[in-house]
Amino acid sequence: MKTLLYIKSSPRTDRSHSHTAAKAFLSVYQQKNPQDKIVTIALFAQSLPEFDNFAAESKYAIMHGREKTAEQVKKWTQIEKIIEQFKSADKYLISTPMWNFGIPYKLKHYIDIIVQPGYTFSAEHGSYKGLAGGKPLCIIYARGGSYDDNSPMDFQKKYLDLIFGFIGFTDIKTIICQPTLADEKTSADAQSAAVEAARKTADFF
Protein backbone atom coordinates (compact mmCIF):
# COMPACT_ATOMS: atom_id res chain seq x y z
CA MET A 1 0.00 0.00 0.00
CA LYS A 2 1.25 3.45 -0.93
CA THR A 3 0.29 6.85 0.46
CA LEU A 4 -0.76 9.76 -1.73
CA LEU A 5 -0.52 13.11 0.05
CA TYR A 6 -2.96 15.70 -1.31
CA ILE A 7 -2.17 19.31 -0.38
CA LYS A 8 -5.17 21.57 -1.03
CA SER A 9 -4.22 25.22 -0.93
CA SER A 10 -7.47 26.95 -1.89
CA PRO A 11 -9.92 28.05 0.82
CA ARG A 12 -12.78 27.50 -1.61
CA THR A 13 -14.55 24.17 -2.03
CA ASP A 14 -16.96 23.43 -4.88
CA ARG A 15 -16.16 26.72 -6.66
CA SER A 16 -12.43 26.11 -6.60
CA HIS A 17 -11.18 25.35 -10.10
CA SER A 18 -7.96 23.75 -8.87
CA HIS A 19 -9.78 21.61 -6.30
CA THR A 20 -12.41 20.53 -8.83
CA ALA A 21 -9.69 19.14 -11.06
CA ALA A 22 -8.00 17.57 -8.03
CA LYS A 23 -11.23 15.78 -7.06
CA ALA A 24 -11.40 14.29 -10.56
CA PHE A 25 -7.77 13.19 -10.22
CA LEU A 26 -8.40 11.57 -6.83
CA SER A 27 -11.54 9.79 -8.01
CA VAL A 28 -9.70 8.06 -10.86
CA TYR A 29 -6.62 7.43 -8.71
CA GLN A 30 -8.67 5.72 -6.00
CA GLN A 31 -10.39 3.52 -8.59
CA LYS A 32 -7.07 2.49 -10.09
CA ASN A 33 -5.33 2.08 -6.72
CA PRO A 34 -8.00 0.98 -4.22
CA GLN A 35 -5.37 -0.31 -1.80
CA ASP A 36 -3.60 3.04 -1.51
CA LYS A 37 -4.20 5.57 1.24
CA ILE A 38 -5.04 9.20 0.43
CA VAL A 39 -4.13 11.77 3.08
CA THR A 40 -5.50 15.29 2.58
CA ILE A 41 -4.03 18.45 4.06
CA ALA A 42 -6.47 21.32 3.58
CA LEU A 43 -4.12 24.16 4.37
CA PHE A 44 -6.80 26.73 5.19
CA ALA A 45 -8.25 24.30 7.76
CA GLN A 46 -4.83 23.36 9.13
CA SER A 47 -3.19 25.03 12.09
CA LEU A 48 0.44 25.35 11.04
CA PRO A 49 3.09 26.40 13.57
CA GLU A 50 4.37 29.92 13.05
CA PHE A 51 7.93 30.12 11.83
CA ASP A 52 8.72 32.63 14.54
CA ASN A 53 11.90 33.53 16.42
CA PHE A 54 11.98 30.22 18.29
CA ALA A 55 11.70 28.26 15.05
CA ALA A 56 14.26 30.42 13.25
CA GLU A 57 16.76 30.22 16.09
CA SER A 58 16.22 26.48 16.32
CA LYS A 59 16.91 26.14 12.61
CA TYR A 60 20.20 28.03 12.93
CA ALA A 61 21.12 26.06 16.04
CA ILE A 62 20.80 22.88 13.96
CA MET A 63 22.76 24.38 11.05
CA HIS A 64 25.60 25.50 13.32
CA GLY A 65 25.59 22.55 15.72
CA ARG A 66 24.43 24.52 18.76
CA GLU A 67 22.23 23.16 21.54
CA LYS A 68 18.57 24.18 21.37
CA THR A 69 16.64 25.68 24.26
CA ALA A 70 13.55 23.92 25.68
CA GLU A 71 11.26 26.37 23.88
CA GLN A 72 13.12 25.84 20.62
CA VAL A 73 12.89 22.06 21.02
CA LYS A 74 9.13 22.30 21.57
CA LYS A 75 8.67 24.45 18.48
CA TRP A 76 10.97 22.35 16.34
CA THR A 77 9.19 19.13 17.31
CA GLN A 78 6.00 20.55 15.78
CA ILE A 79 7.88 21.40 12.60
CA GLU A 80 9.53 17.97 12.44
CA LYS A 81 6.12 16.26 12.58
CA ILE A 82 4.96 18.16 9.51
CA ILE A 83 8.19 17.43 7.66
CA GLU A 84 7.92 13.74 8.54
CA GLN A 85 4.32 13.59 7.35
CA PHE A 86 5.41 15.13 4.06
CA LYS A 87 8.47 12.91 3.57
CA SER A 88 6.65 9.71 4.52
CA ALA A 89 4.29 9.94 1.53
CA ASP A 90 4.99 7.99 -1.66
CA LYS A 91 3.19 10.29 -4.10
CA TYR A 92 2.02 13.90 -4.03
CA LEU A 93 -0.82 15.99 -5.43
CA ILE A 94 -0.99 19.76 -4.94
CA SER A 95 -3.83 22.02 -6.08
CA THR A 96 -3.34 25.76 -5.98
CA PRO A 97 -4.92 28.92 -7.34
CA MET A 98 -2.86 31.89 -8.47
CA TRP A 99 -3.02 34.76 -5.98
CA ASN A 100 -1.43 38.05 -6.96
CA PHE A 101 0.61 36.22 -9.62
CA GLY A 102 1.98 33.81 -6.99
CA ILE A 103 0.71 31.20 -4.56
CA PRO A 104 -1.59 31.51 -1.51
CA TYR A 105 0.21 32.48 1.69
CA LYS A 106 -0.87 29.23 3.37
CA LEU A 107 0.99 27.19 0.77
CA LYS A 108 4.06 29.41 1.13
CA HIS A 109 3.84 28.93 4.92
CA TYR A 110 3.73 25.15 4.46
CA ILE A 111 6.70 25.22 2.09
CA ASP A 112 8.69 27.37 4.52
CA ILE A 113 8.10 24.70 7.17
CA ILE A 114 9.06 21.63 5.13
CA VAL A 115 12.06 23.06 3.24
CA GLN A 116 14.73 22.66 5.92
CA PRO A 117 18.44 21.77 5.81
CA GLY A 118 19.15 18.23 6.89
CA TYR A 119 15.54 17.20 6.29
CA THR A 120 14.55 17.98 2.70
CA PHE A 121 17.87 19.28 1.39
CA SER A 122 21.52 19.30 2.30
CA ALA A 123 24.03 22.09 1.89
CA GLU A 124 27.66 21.05 1.87
CA HIS A 125 30.72 22.76 0.45
CA GLY A 126 28.63 25.37 -1.30
CA SER A 127 26.39 22.91 -3.15
CA TYR A 128 22.82 21.77 -2.52
CA LYS A 129 21.25 18.33 -2.76
CA GLY A 130 17.53 17.52 -2.54
CA LEU A 131 16.63 14.88 0.04
CA ALA A 132 12.89 14.54 -0.53
CA GLY A 133 12.59 13.74 -4.21
CA GLY A 134 12.56 10.60 -6.29
CA LYS A 135 8.76 10.44 -6.04
CA PRO A 136 5.98 11.51 -8.42
CA LEU A 137 4.37 14.90 -7.90
CA CYS A 138 1.39 16.38 -9.74
CA ILE A 139 0.58 20.06 -9.38
CA ILE A 140 -2.77 21.45 -10.52
CA TYR A 141 -2.81 25.19 -11.14
CA ALA A 142 -5.74 27.56 -11.62
CA ARG A 143 -5.26 31.08 -12.99
CA GLY A 144 -7.78 33.84 -13.65
CA GLY A 145 -5.84 34.93 -16.74
CA SER A 146 -3.74 33.09 -19.29
CA TYR A 147 0.02 32.81 -18.84
CA ASP A 148 2.54 30.93 -20.95
CA ASP A 149 5.84 29.52 -19.72
CA ASN A 150 7.67 32.72 -20.57
CA SER A 151 5.28 35.11 -18.85
CA PRO A 152 7.13 37.51 -16.51
CA MET A 153 3.98 37.65 -14.36
CA ASP A 154 3.93 33.96 -13.44
CA PHE A 155 5.40 33.55 -9.97
CA GLN A 156 3.16 30.54 -9.33
CA LYS A 157 4.38 27.63 -11.45
CA LYS A 158 7.91 28.97 -11.79
CA TYR A 159 8.31 29.12 -8.02
CA LEU A 160 6.82 25.69 -7.32
CA ASP A 161 8.92 24.08 -10.04
CA LEU A 162 12.00 25.72 -8.52
CA ILE A 163 11.36 24.92 -4.86
CA PHE A 164 10.24 21.31 -5.36
CA GLY A 165 13.08 20.76 -7.79
CA PHE A 166 15.39 22.18 -5.13
CA ILE A 167 14.34 19.51 -2.61
CA GLY A 168 14.79 16.77 -5.16
CA PHE A 169 11.64 16.30 -7.22
CA THR A 170 12.30 15.58 -10.88
CA ASP A 171 9.06 13.83 -11.89
CA ILE A 172 6.59 16.74 -11.78
CA LYS A 173 3.34 16.53 -13.73
CA THR A 174 1.58 19.83 -14.51
CA ILE A 175 -2.11 20.55 -15.10
CA ILE A 176 -3.20 24.13 -15.72
CA CYS A 177 -6.75 25.49 -15.64
CA GLN A 178 -6.89 28.93 -17.29
CA PRO A 179 -8.39 31.48 -17.82
CA THR A 180 -10.95 31.00 -15.05
CA LEU A 181 -12.06 34.64 -15.02
CA ALA A 182 -12.94 34.78 -18.71
CA ASP A 183 -16.50 34.58 -20.04
CA GLU A 184 -18.65 31.71 -18.80
CA LYS A 185 -18.09 29.40 -21.79
CA THR A 186 -14.31 29.95 -21.89
CA SER A 187 -14.05 29.37 -18.16
CA ALA A 188 -16.19 26.22 -18.34
CA ASP A 189 -14.11 24.89 -21.25
CA ALA A 190 -10.92 25.51 -19.27
CA GLN A 191 -12.35 23.64 -16.29
CA SER A 192 -13.45 20.71 -18.45
CA ALA A 193 -10.01 20.50 -20.06
CA ALA A 194 -8.29 20.53 -16.67
CA VAL A 195 -10.61 17.84 -15.31
CA GLU A 196 -9.94 15.64 -18.34
CA ALA A 197 -6.18 16.18 -18.01
CA ALA A 198 -6.39 15.32 -14.31
CA ARG A 199 -8.22 12.08 -15.03
CA LYS A 200 -5.71 11.04 -17.67
CA THR A 201 -2.76 11.86 -15.40
CA ALA A 202 -4.26 9.94 -12.47
CA ASP A 203 -4.78 6.90 -14.69
CA PHE A 204 -1.04 6.17 -14.73
CA PHE A 205 0.18 8.13 -11.68
Backbone hydrogen bonds, N-H to C=O, Kabsch-Sander energy under -0.5 kcal/mol:
donor,donor_aa,acceptor,acceptor_aa,energy
4,L,2,K,-0.5
4,L,37,K,-3.1
5,L,3,T,-0.6
5,L,91,K,-2.8
6,Y,4,L,-0.6
6,Y,39,V,-3.5
7,I,5,L,-0.6
7,I,93,L,-3.2
8,K,6,Y,-0.7
8,K,41,I,-2.4
9,S,7,I,-0.6
9,S,95,S,-2.2
16,S,13,T,-1.6
17,H,15,R,-0.6
20,T,16,S,-2.1
21,A,17,H,-1.8
22,A,18,S,-1.9
23,K,19,H,-2.7
24,A,20,T,-1.6
25,F,21,A,-2.1
26,L,22,A,-2.9
27,S,23,K,-2.2
28,V,24,A,-1.9
29,Y,25,F,-2.7
30,Q,26,L,-2.6
31,Q,27,S,-1.6
32,K,28,V,-2.4
33,N,29,Y,-2.2
36,D,33,N,-1.7
37,K,2,K,-2.8
39,V,4,L,-2.7
39,V,37,K,-0.6
40,T,38,I,-0.5
41,I,6,Y,-3.2
42,A,40,T,-0.6
43,L,8,K,-2.3
43,L,41,I,-1.0
45,A,42,A,-2.3
46,Q,42,A,-0.5
46,Q,43,L,-0.7
48,L,46,Q,-1.0
52,D,50,E,-1.8
56,A,52,D,-2.9
57,E,53,N,-2.9
58,S,54,F,-1.9
59,K,55,A,-2.4
60,Y,56,A,-2.1
61,A,57,E,-1.9
62,I,58,S,-2.1
63,M,59,K,-2.3
64,H,60,Y,-2.0
65,G,62,I,-0.9
66,R,61,A,-2.7
73,V,69,T,-2.6
74,K,70,A,-2.1
75,K,71,E,-2.1
76,W,72,Q,-2.9
77,T,73,V,-2.1
78,Q,74,K,-1.2
79,I,75,K,-1.6
80,E,76,W,-2.8
81,K,77,T,-1.7
82,I,78,Q,-1.3
83,I,79,I,-2.3
84,E,80,E,-2.8
85,Q,81,K,-2.1
86,F,82,I,-2.1
87,K,83,I,-3.0
88,S,84,E,-2.1
89,A,85,Q,-0.5
89,A,86,F,-1.2
90,D,3,T,-2.5
91,K,3,T,-1.8
92,Y,136,P,-1.8
93,L,5,L,-2.6
94,I,138,C,-2.6
95,S,7,I,-2.2
96,T,140,I,-2.7
98,M,142,A,-1.4
99,W,97,P,-0.6
99,W,102,G,-1.9
102,G,99,W,-2.6
107,L,104,P,-0.7
108,K,104,P,-1.9
109,H,105,Y,-2.4
110,Y,106,K,-2.1
111,I,107,L,-2.5
112,D,108,K,-2.5
113,I,109,H,-1.1
113,I,110,Y,-0.5
114,I,110,Y,-2.2
115,V,111,I,-2.4
116,Q,114,I,-1.4
118,G,121,F,-3.2
119,Y,116,Q,-1.6
120,T,116,Q,-2.4
121,F,116,Q,-1.2
122,S,129,K,-2.7
124,E,127,S,-2.2
127,S,124,E,-1.8
129,K,122,S,-2.0
131,L,120,T,-2.8
132,A,120,T,-0.8
132,A,167,I,-2.6
134,G,168,G,-1.0
137,L,171,D,-2.3
138,C,92,Y,-2.2
139,I,173,K,-2.8
140,I,94,I,-3.5
141,Y,139,I,-0.6
141,Y,175,I,-3.3
142,A,96,T,-1.7
143,R,177,C,-2.5
151,S,148,D,-1.8
154,D,151,S,-1.2
155,F,101,F,-2.8
155,F,153,M,-1.1
160,L,156,Q,-2.1
161,D,157,K,-2.9
162,L,158,K,-1.9
163,I,159,Y,-3.1
164,F,160,L,-2.2
165,G,161,D,-1.5
166,F,162,L,-2.3
167,I,163,I,-1.3
168,G,165,G,-1.3
169,F,164,F,-2.8
172,I,170,T,-1.0
173,K,137,L,-3.3
173,K,171,D,-0.6
175,I,139,I,-2.2
177,C,141,Y,-2.9
178,Q,176,I,-0.6
180,T,143,R,-2.6
181,L,144,G,-1.9
182,A,179,P,-0.9
187,S,183,D,-2.8
188,A,184,E,-2.4
189,D,185,K,-2.7
190,A,186,T,-2.2
191,Q,187,S,-2.2
192,S,188,A,-2.6
193,A,189,D,-2.4
194,A,190,A,-2.1
195,V,191,Q,-2.5
196,E,192,S,-2.3
197,A,193,A,-2.3
198,A,194,A,-2.4
199,R,195,V,-2.2
200,K,196,E,-2.2
201,T,197,A,-2.3
202,A,198,A,-2.4
203,D,199,R,-1.3
204,F,200,K,-0.5
204,F,201,T,-1.1
205,F,202,A,-0.6
